[in-house]
Amino acid sequence: MLIKKPSDMRYSEVTPKYLYMNRRNFLAGAAAAAGAAALVGRSAGDWLEPRSVQAGGAKLENLVKSPFSTPEKYTSYDAITHYNNYYEFSTSKDGPAVKAQNFKTNPWTVSVEGEVSKPEKFDIASLMKLAPLEERIYRHRCVEGWSIVVPWVGYSLSVLINRVQPTSKAKFVEFTTDLDPKQMPGLREGGLDWPYTEGLRLDEAMHPLTLLCFGLYGEVLPNQNGAPLRTVIPWKYGFKCTKSMVKVRFTEKQPATAWNKANPTEYGFYSNVNPTVDHPRWSQATERRLGEFSKRKTLMFNGYDQVASLYTGMDLRKNF
């Protein structure tokens, strides 16, 4: 039997902790579950899901149901909030939920600057009042091979962009994450050029699917999911979505981004979900949805075909 060392394994091969912990219960009750599923209308896959728990944050009221939502069943709150990529706190998947517990997100301001006619500094309360908050159920694909479906809360980033009025020179938008070594133990581990930065073309940022996000599951964002606000771009791999954002800067030139600087052969600027372009160390053709053991086929643009026109004429294998 071939035994892999930890250094030989990739994240997509590692069984999430909550699935491992549920495995014995699943195996012991699999036969009974198959019969019970027929009686109570549950699929066999439902028995693999982690327990669903009530969110503990403040409720967000008067949410509008978004027409952009996928009809898919969303991933449990427990999985969404305990299997996270957030290197500022920890490089392990379950570490951020523990190490970000006491992260202070109040007071918080976000500066919008660069090539705009009306630069402005916002607090969170002001940002949340710019537009009605929508619940948007988006599917997401991580470059490591796993996927989730999340009921986010926010509004289109274009609302904020229109308010600050980009100049004719603005071609890109750069997003910068908070940098606080006293609160973020992961910063001491190195690995990336901090602070974490990401970027989009202006037309990508203006697309109605691009979300300025304040919550999930009808409540304010948990710290490990990017409180107090983040971006969500559902047709791109998850690392393009900036957590705990403190600055939005409009630029004429393409901004440098954290993972692209760290490893440009693996993490391109565009980072669109493209199952035909393999990561140098693994295939991107399939994914494993958290809460499921079997894999599913990955869709081009993660299934969000309405963004395809943004890339007309581009070689999406070269511009990965």
C-alpha positions as a Markdown table, in Angstrom:
| # | Residue | x | y | z |
|---|---|---|---|---|
| 1 | Met | 0.0 | 0.0 | 0.0 |
| 2 | Leu | 1.3 | 3.4 | -0.9 |
| 3 | Ile | 1.4 | 5.8 | 2.0 |
| 4 | Lys | 1.7 | 9.5 | 1.3 |
| 5 | Lys | 3.6 | 11.9 | 3.4 |
| 6 | Pro | 1.8 | 15.1 | 4.4 |
| 7 | Ser | 4.1 | 17.0 | 2.0 |
| 8 | Asp | 2.9 | 14.8 | -0.9 |
| 9 | Met | -0.8 | 15.5 | -0.3 |
| 10 | Arg | -2.9 | 18.3 | -1.6 |
| 11 | Tyr | -5.8 | 19.9 | 0.2 |
| 12 | Ser | -8.3 | 18.3 | -2.2 |
| 13 | Glu | -7.3 | 14.8 | -1.0 |
| 14 | Val | -7.7 | 15.6 | 2.7 |
| 15 | Thr | -11.0 | 14.6 | 4.3 |
| 16 | Pro | -12.4 | 17.5 | 6.2 |
| 17 | Lys | -12.4 | 17.0 | 10.0 |
| 18 | Tyr | -16.1 | 17.2 | 10.4 |
| 19 | Leu | -16.6 | 14.5 | 7.8 |
| 20 | Tyr | -14.1 | 12.3 | 9.5 |
| 21 | Met | -15.7 | 12.7 | 12.8 |
| 22 | Asn | -19.1 | 11.8 | 11.3 |
| 23 | Arg | -17.8 | 8.8 | 9.4 |
| 24 | Arg | -18.3 | 6.2 | 12.2 |
| 25 | Asn | -21.9 | 7.3 | 12.7 |
| 26 | Phe | -22.4 | 7.2 | 9.0 |
| 27 | Leu | -21.0 | 3.7 | 8.6 |
| 28 | Ala | -22.8 | 2.3 | 11.6 |
| 29 | Gly | -26.1 | 3.7 | 10.5 |
| 30 | Ala | -25.8 | 3.5 | 6.7 |
| 31 | Ala | -28.2 | 0.5 | 6.3 |
| 32 | Ala | -30.8 | 2.0 | 8.6 |
| 33 | Ala | -30.4 | 5.4 | 7.0 |
| 34 | Ala | -31.1 | 4.0 | 3.5 |
| 35 | Gly | -34.5 | 2.7 | 4.7 |
| 36 | Ala | -35.3 | 5.7 | 6.8 |
| 37 | Ala | -34.4 | 8.0 | 3.9 |
| 38 | Ala | -37.3 | 6.6 | 1.9 |
| 39 | Leu | -39.7 | 7.2 | 4.8 |
| 40 | Val | -38.7 | 10.8 | 5.6 |
| 41 | Gly | -37.8 | 12.0 | 2.1 |
| 42 | Arg | -34.1 | 12.5 | 2.7 |
| 43 | Ser | -31.4 | 11.5 | 0.3 |
| 44 | Ala | -28.5 | 9.3 | 1.3 |
| 45 | Gly | -26.2 | 12.3 | 0.9 |
| 46 | Asp | -28.1 | 14.2 | 3.6 |
| 47 | Trp | -26.8 | 11.7 | 6.2 |
| 48 | Leu | -23.3 | 12.7 | 5.4 |
| 49 | Glu | -23.8 | 16.3 | 6.3 |
| 50 | Pro | -22.4 | 17.9 | 9.5 |
| 51 | Arg | -25.0 | 18.9 | 12.0 |
| 52 | Ser | -26.7 | 22.2 | 11.2 |
| 53 | Val | -26.4 | 24.7 | 14.0 |
| 54 | Gln | -28.0 | 28.1 | 14.6 |
| 55 | Ala | -25.8 | 31.0 | 13.8 |
| 56 | Gly | -24.7 | 33.1 | 16.7 |
| 57 | Gly | -24.4 | 36.6 | 15.2 |
| 58 | Ala | -26.7 | 39.5 | 15.1 |
| 59 | Lys | -29.7 | 39.1 | 12.8 |
| 60 | Leu | -29.9 | 41.2 | 9.6 |
| 61 | Glu | -33.5 | 42.3 | 9.1 |
| 62 | Asn | -35.6 | 43.0 | 6.0 |
| 63 | Leu | -33.5 | 41.0 | 3.6 |
| 64 | Val | -34.6 | 40.9 | -0.1 |
| 65 | Lys | -34.5 | 37.6 | -1.9 |
| 66 | Ser | -32.1 | 37.9 | -4.9 |
| 67 | Pro | -33.0 | 36.8 | -8.4 |
| 68 | Phe | -29.3 | 35.8 | -8.7 |
| 69 | Ser | -29.6 | 33.0 | -6.2 |
| 70 | Thr | -29.0 | 29.4 | -7.2 |
| 71 | Pro | -31.8 | 27.0 | -6.3 |
| 72 | Glu | -29.3 | 24.5 | -4.9 |
| 73 | Lys | -29.4 | 23.4 | -1.3 |
| 74 | Tyr | -26.9 | 25.4 | 0.6 |
| 75 | Thr | -24.1 | 24.0 | 2.8 |
| 76 | Ser | -24.7 | 23.7 | 6.5 |
| 77 | Tyr | -23.7 | 26.6 | 8.7 |
| 78 | Asp | -21.4 | 24.4 | 10.7 |
| 79 | Ala | -19.4 | 23.5 | 7.6 |
| 80 | Ile | -19.3 | 27.1 | 6.2 |
| 81 | Thr | -18.0 | 28.5 | 9.5 |
| 82 | His | -15.5 | 25.7 | 10.4 |
| 83 | Tyr | -13.8 | 24.9 | 7.2 |
| 84 | Asn | -12.1 | 28.2 | 6.1 |
| 85 | Asn | -9.2 | 29.6 | 4.2 |
| 86 | Tyr | -8.0 | 32.6 | 6.1 |
| 87 | Tyr | -4.2 | 32.6 | 6.3 |
| 88 | Glu | -4.1 | 35.8 | 8.4 |
| 89 | Phe | -5.3 | 33.6 | 11.3 |
| 90 | Ser | -4.2 | 30.1 | 10.4 |
| 91 | Thr | -3.2 | 27.9 | 7.5 |
| 92 | Ser | -5.3 | 25.0 | 8.7 |
| 93 | Lys | -8.9 | 24.8 | 7.7 |
| 94 | Asp | -10.3 | 24.6 | 11.2 |
| 95 | Gly | -7.9 | 27.1 | 12.8 |
| 96 | Pro | -9.6 | 30.4 | 11.8 |
| 97 | Ala | -12.8 | 29.5 | 13.6 |
| 98 | Val | -10.8 | 29.3 | 16.8 |
| 99 | Lys | -8.1 | 31.9 | 16.3 |
| 100 | Ala | -10.4 | 34.6 | 15.0 |
| 101 | Gln | -12.9 | 34.5 | 17.8 |
| 102 | Asn | -11.8 | 37.7 | 19.5 |
| 103 | Phe | -11.0 | 39.6 | 16.3 |
| 104 | Lys | -12.3 | 43.2 | 16.8 |
| 105 | Thr | -14.4 | 44.5 | 13.9 |
| 106 | Asn | -15.9 | 47.5 | 15.6 |
| 107 | Pro | -15.1 | 50.3 | 14.9 |
| 108 | Trp | -14.2 | 49.7 | 11.3 |
| 109 | Thr | -13.7 | 51.9 | 8.3 |
| 110 | Val | -13.1 | 51.3 | 4.6 |
| 111 | Ser | -11.3 | 53.8 | 2.4 |
| 112 | Val | -12.2 | 54.2 | -1.2 |
| 113 | Glu | -9.5 | 56.0 | -3.1 |
| 114 | Gly | -7.4 | 56.2 | -6.3 |
| 115 | Glu | -8.9 | 57.1 | -9.7 |
| 116 | Val | -12.3 | 58.2 | -8.4 |
| 117 | Ser | -14.0 | 61.6 | -8.5 |
| 118 | Lys | -15.5 | 61.3 | -5.0 |
| 119 | Pro | -13.1 | 59.4 | -2.7 |
| 120 | Glu | -14.7 | 58.6 | 0.6 |
| 121 | Lys | -14.1 | 56.8 | 3.9 |
| 122 | Phe | -17.1 | 54.7 | 5.2 |
| 123 | Asp | -18.0 | 53.0 | 8.4 |
| 124 | Ile | -19.8 | 49.7 | 8.2 |
| 125 | Ala | -23.2 | 51.2 | 9.2 |
| 126 | Ser | -23.0 | 53.7 | 6.4 |
| 127 | Leu | -22.0 | 51.1 | 3.8 |
| 128 | Met | -24.9 | 48.8 | 4.8 |
| 129 | Lys | -27.4 | 51.7 | 4.1 |
| 130 | Leu | -26.3 | 52.3 | 0.6 |
| 131 | Ala | -28.7 | 49.7 | -0.8 |
| 132 | Pro | -31.2 | 47.1 | 0.4 |
| 133 | Leu | -29.5 | 44.0 | 1.7 |
| 134 | Glu | -30.2 | 40.9 | -0.4 |
| 135 | Glu | -29.8 | 37.2 | 0.4 |
| 136 | Arg | -27.9 | 35.6 | -2.4 |
| 137 | Ile | -27.3 | 31.9 | -2.5 |
| 138 | Tyr | -24.1 | 31.4 | -4.5 |
| 139 | Arg | -22.2 | 28.2 | -5.3 |
| 140 | His | -18.4 | 28.5 | -4.8 |
| 141 | Arg | -15.4 | 26.5 | -6.0 |
| 142 | Cys | -12.0 | 26.5 | -4.2 |
| 143 | Val | -8.8 | 26.0 | -6.2 |
| 144 | Glu | -8.0 | 23.1 | -3.8 |
| 145 | Gly | -10.9 | 21.1 | -5.1 |
| 146 | Trp | -13.8 | 21.6 | -2.7 |
| 147 | Ser | -17.0 | 23.5 | -3.1 |
| 148 | Ile | -19.8 | 25.0 | -1.1 |
| 149 | Val | -23.2 | 26.8 | -1.5 |
| 150 | Val | -23.6 | 29.8 | 0.8 |
| 151 | Pro | -26.5 | 32.1 | 1.5 |
| 152 | Trp | -24.6 | 35.4 | 1.6 |
| 153 | Val | -26.1 | 38.8 | 2.5 |
| 154 | Gly | -25.1 | 42.0 | 0.7 |
| 155 | Tyr | -25.6 | 44.0 | -2.4 |
| 156 | Ser | -23.9 | 44.4 | -5.8 |
| 157 | Leu | -20.5 | 46.1 | -5.5 |
| 158 | Ser | -21.5 | 48.3 | -8.4 |
| 159 | Val | -23.6 | 50.4 | -5.9 |
| 160 | Leu | -20.5 | 51.5 | -4.1 |
| 161 | Ile | -18.5 | 52.0 | -7.3 |
| 162 | Asn | -21.2 | 54.2 | -8.8 |
| 163 | Arg | -21.2 | 56.3 | -5.6 |
| 164 | Val | -17.5 | 57.2 | -5.8 |
| 165 | Gln | -17.6 | 57.8 | -9.6 |
| 166 | Pro | -14.5 | 56.2 | -11.2 |
| 167 | Thr | -12.5 | 58.5 | -13.5 |
| 168 | Ser | -11.8 | 57.6 | -17.2 |
| 169 | Lys | -8.4 | 56.3 | -16.0 |
| 170 | Ala | -9.9 | 53.7 | -13.7 |
| 171 | Lys | -9.4 | 50.2 | -15.4 |
| 172 | Phe | -9.0 | 48.0 | -12.3 |
| 173 | Val | -10.0 | 47.8 | -8.7 |
| 174 | Glu | -7.6 | 46.7 | -5.9 |
| 175 | Phe | -8.9 | 45.3 | -2.6 |
| 176 | Thr | -6.8 | 45.3 | 0.6 |
| 177 | Thr | -7.4 | 43.2 | 3.7 |
| 178 | Asp | -6.8 | 44.4 | 7.3 |
| 179 | Leu | -3.2 | 44.0 | 8.6 |
| 180 | Asp | -3.1 | 43.6 | 12.4 |
| 181 | Pro | -0.3 | 41.4 | 13.7 |
| 182 | Lys | -1.6 | 41.7 | 17.3 |
| 183 | Gln | -4.9 | 40.1 | 16.3 |
| 184 | Met | -3.8 | 37.9 | 13.4 |
| 185 | Pro | -1.4 | 35.2 | 14.5 |
| 186 | Gly | -1.1 | 33.8 | 11.0 |
| 187 | Leu | 0.8 | 36.9 | 9.9 |
| 188 | Arg | 3.8 | 35.7 | 11.9 |
| 189 | Glu | 4.0 | 32.5 | 9.9 |
| 190 | Gly | 4.8 | 34.4 | 6.7 |
| 191 | Gly | 4.1 | 32.7 | 3.4 |
| 192 | Leu | 2.5 | 35.7 | 1.7 |
| 193 | Asp | 3.4 | 39.4 | 1.1 |
| 194 | Trp | 1.1 | 41.0 | 3.6 |
| 195 | Pro | -1.4 | 42.7 | 3.6 |
| 196 | Tyr | -3.5 | 40.5 | 1.4 |
| 197 | Thr | -4.4 | 42.2 | -1.8 |
| 198 | Glu | -6.7 | 41.1 | -4.7 |
| 199 | Gly | -8.0 | 42.8 | -7.8 |
| 200 | Leu | -10.6 | 42.8 | -10.6 |
| 201 | Arg | -11.0 | 44.5 | -13.9 |
| 202 | Leu | -13.5 | 47.4 | -13.5 |
| 203 | Asp | -16.1 | 45.6 | -15.7 |
| 204 | Glu | -15.8 | 42.5 | -13.5 |
| 205 | Ala | -16.2 | 44.6 | -10.4 |
| 206 | Met | -19.2 | 46.3 | -11.9 |
| 207 | His | -21.0 | 43.0 | -12.9 |
| 208 | Pro | -24.2 | 42.6 | -10.8 |
| 209 | Leu | -23.0 | 39.2 | -9.5 |
| 210 | Thr | -20.0 | 40.7 | -7.7 |
| 211 | Leu | -21.2 | 41.1 | -4.2 |
| 212 | Leu | -20.2 | 43.4 | -1.3 |
| 213 | Cys | -21.0 | 41.1 | 1.5 |
| 214 | Phe | -21.9 | 41.8 | 5.2 |
| 215 | Gly | -23.4 | 38.5 | 6.3 |
| 216 | Leu | -24.4 | 34.9 | 5.8 |
| 217 | Tyr | -27.3 | 32.7 | 6.9 |
| 218 | Gly | -29.2 | 35.9 | 7.6 |
| 219 | Glu | -26.7 | 37.2 | 10.2 |
| 220 | Val | -23.6 | 39.3 | 10.3 |
| 221 | Leu | -20.4 | 37.6 | 9.0 |
| 222 | Pro | -18.6 | 35.5 | 11.5 |
| 223 | Asn | -15.0 | 36.6 | 12.0 |
| 224 | Gln | -13.6 | 33.5 | 10.3 |
| 225 | Asn | -15.6 | 34.2 | 7.2 |
| 226 | Gly | -14.3 | 37.7 | 6.7 |
| 227 | Ala | -16.1 | 40.1 | 9.1 |
| 228 | Pro | -17.2 | 42.8 | 9.0 |
| 229 | Leu | -17.3 | 42.9 | 5.2 |
| 230 | Arg | -15.8 | 41.0 | 2.2 |
| 231 | Thr | -16.2 | 40.6 | -1.5 |
| 232 | Val | -17.8 | 37.6 | -3.2 |
| 233 | Ile | -17.2 | 36.8 | -6.8 |
| 234 | Pro | -18.9 | 33.4 | -7.5 |
| 235 | Trp | -17.5 | 32.6 | -10.9 |
| 236 | Lys | -13.9 | 32.9 | -9.7 |
| 237 | Tyr | -11.9 | 30.6 | -7.3 |
| 238 | Gly | -12.4 | 31.4 | -3.7 |
| 239 | Phe | -9.1 | 33.1 | -3.0 |
| 240 | Lys | -10.2 | 36.1 | -5.2 |
| 241 | Cys | -12.7 | 37.1 | -2.5 |
| 242 | Thr | -11.1 | 39.6 | -0.1 |
| 243 | Lys | -12.0 | 39.2 | 3.6 |
| 244 | Ser | -12.0 | 41.9 | 6.3 |
| 245 | Met | -11.5 | 44.6 | 3.7 |
| 246 | Val | -10.1 | 48.0 | 4.7 |
| 247 | Lys | -9.3 | 49.7 | 1.4 |
| 248 | Val | -10.7 | 49.8 | -2.2 |
| 249 | Arg | -8.4 | 51.5 | -4.7 |
| 250 | Phe | -9.1 | 52.2 | -8.3 |
| 251 | Thr | -6.1 | 52.0 | -10.6 |
| 252 | Glu | -5.1 | 52.5 | -14.2 |
| 253 | Lys | -2.7 | 49.5 | -14.2 |
| 254 | Gln | -3.4 | 45.9 | -13.2 |
| 255 | Pro | -2.7 | 45.6 | -9.5 |
| 256 | Ala | -0.4 | 43.0 | -8.0 |
| 257 | Thr | -2.3 | 40.3 | -6.0 |
| 258 | Ala | -1.2 | 38.2 | -3.1 |
| 259 | Trp | -1.3 | 34.7 | -4.5 |
| 260 | Asn | -0.1 | 35.8 | -7.9 |
| 261 | Lys | 3.0 | 37.4 | -6.4 |
| 262 | Ala | 3.6 | 34.3 | -4.3 |
| 263 | Asn | 3.3 | 31.8 | -7.1 |
| 264 | Pro | 2.4 | 33.2 | -10.5 |
| 265 | Thr | 2.5 | 29.8 | -12.3 |
| 266 | Glu | -0.3 | 28.5 | -10.1 |
| 267 | Tyr | -2.5 | 31.6 | -9.4 |
| 268 | Gly | -3.3 | 33.9 | -12.3 |
| 269 | Phe | -4.8 | 37.3 | -12.0 |
| 270 | Tyr | -8.2 | 36.3 | -13.5 |
| 271 | Ser | -8.6 | 33.0 | -11.6 |
| 272 | Asn | -11.9 | 32.2 | -13.4 |
| 273 | Val | -13.2 | 28.7 | -12.6 |
| 274 | Asn | -12.2 | 26.8 | -15.7 |
| 275 | Pro | -12.3 | 23.0 | -15.5 |
| 276 | Thr | -10.2 | 22.7 | -18.7 |
| 277 | Val | -7.2 | 24.4 | -17.1 |
| 278 | Asp | -5.5 | 22.2 | -14.6 |
| 279 | His | -3.7 | 23.5 | -11.5 |
| 280 | Pro | -0.1 | 22.5 | -12.0 |
| 281 | Arg | -0.5 | 20.0 | -9.1 |
| 282 | Trp | -4.0 | 18.6 | -9.7 |
| 283 | Ser | -7.0 | 18.5 | -12.0 |
| 284 | Gln | -9.7 | 21.2 | -11.8 |
| 285 | Ala | -12.3 | 19.0 | -13.7 |
| 286 | Thr | -14.1 | 17.8 | -10.6 |
| 287 | Glu | -14.9 | 19.0 | -7.1 |
| 288 | Arg | -16.2 | 17.7 | -3.8 |
| 289 | Arg | -19.1 | 19.6 | -2.2 |
| 290 | Leu | -18.6 | 19.9 | 1.6 |
| 291 | Gly | -21.0 | 17.4 | 3.2 |
| 292 | Glu | -20.6 | 14.9 | 0.3 |
| 293 | Phe | -18.2 | 12.0 | -0.3 |
| 294 | Ser | -18.6 | 11.7 | -4.0 |
| 295 | Lys | -17.2 | 14.2 | -6.5 |
| 296 | Arg | -19.1 | 16.2 | -9.1 |
| 297 | Lys | -18.2 | 17.8 | -12.5 |
| 298 | Thr | -16.9 | 21.4 | -12.3 |
| 299 | Leu | -18.7 | 23.8 | -14.5 |
| 300 | Met | -17.1 | 26.6 | -16.6 |
| 301 | Phe | -17.3 | 29.9 | -14.8 |
| 302 | Asn | -18.7 | 27.8 | -11.9 |
| 303 | Gly | -22.0 | 27.6 | -13.9 |
| 304 | Tyr | -22.4 | 31.4 | -14.0 |
| 305 | Asp | -22.6 | 31.7 | -17.8 |
| 306 | Gln | -23.9 | 35.2 | -17.7 |
| 307 | Val | -20.3 | 36.4 | -17.2 |
| 308 | Ala | -18.9 | 34.8 | -20.3 |
| 309 | Ser | -19.3 | 38.0 | -22.4 |
| 310 | Leu | -16.7 | 39.7 | -20.1 |
| 311 | Tyr | -14.0 | 37.5 | -21.7 |
| 312 | Thr | -15.0 | 37.5 | -25.4 |
| 313 | Gly | -11.9 | 37.1 | -27.5 |
| 314 | Met | -9.6 | 36.2 | -24.6 |
| 315 | Asp | -7.5 | 33.0 | -24.4 |
| 316 | Leu | -8.7 | 31.7 | -21.1 |
| 317 | Arg | -6.0 | 29.1 | -20.9 |
| 318 | Lys | -3.3 | 31.8 | -21.2 |
| 319 | Asn | -5.3 | 34.3 | -19.0 |
| 320 | Phe | -6.0 | 31.9 | -16.2 |
